[in-house]
Amino acid sequence: MKLIMKTEFDNLRLNPKHSYDTGSNSDKQVVKIYCAGQLIAKKLKIKKSIRYFAIKTYQQYITSESE
């Protein structure tokens, strides 16, 4: 997985074809995005730090603004 921008993560999260799951324990929160059962992206929030990650081929799952 590699780092991606927040806007790209939001695009993946808001796509109705994708599902997402959330989880947390103490000071760590995770949001995982799936497409057809495959993990394609995740958001890690640890204390005040937020990081967005996606698989190498995540760009094929991003929708354009016109759709």
N, C-alpha and C positions, 0 to 999 in steps of 0.2 A: 504494500500500500504506500501511497505517496501523499504528501500534503496538497490540499486544494484550497481554493478561496471560499469564503462564506456564501457568496452569491451562487457558486456552482453547487454547493451542498444544498442550498435552499431550492434550487431548480430541481435537483434529484428528489428532494423530500416532498415537494408539492406536486410532483407528477402522479396523476391518479393511477397509473399502471404499476407504481411501486408501493410496497408496504414498508412500514417501519416499526421498530420495537424500541422501547426505552427501558433503562434499568439504572439503578443507583445503589450505592452502598457508602455510608458515611459521607466523605467529601468528594466522591467520584461519581460522575453521571455519564452515561453512555447512551447515544441514540444510534441505532443501526438501521440502514436502509437496504432492503432486499428487492431484487427483481427476479421473478420466477424461482424463488427459493435460494438464490445466490446472493451472498453479501456483496454489495457494490460500494458502500460508503459507510463511514461512521464518524460521529462527533464525540470527542472526549472532553469533558469539563472537569478539571481537577482544581479545586479551590477557585482562583480567579483566572486560571489559564484555560483557554478554549482552543482546541486543535481540530481540524477537519481533515479526514483521510478518505481516499478512494482507491479502487483498484486501478491498475495501469490503463485499462481500456474504458474508463468511466465516461469519456467524452461521447461514446456512442449511445449512452443512456440520457444525455442532456437534450432537452427539448428546446426548439427555437422559440423566440418570443411571439412569432406569428401563428403558432399552432394553438 
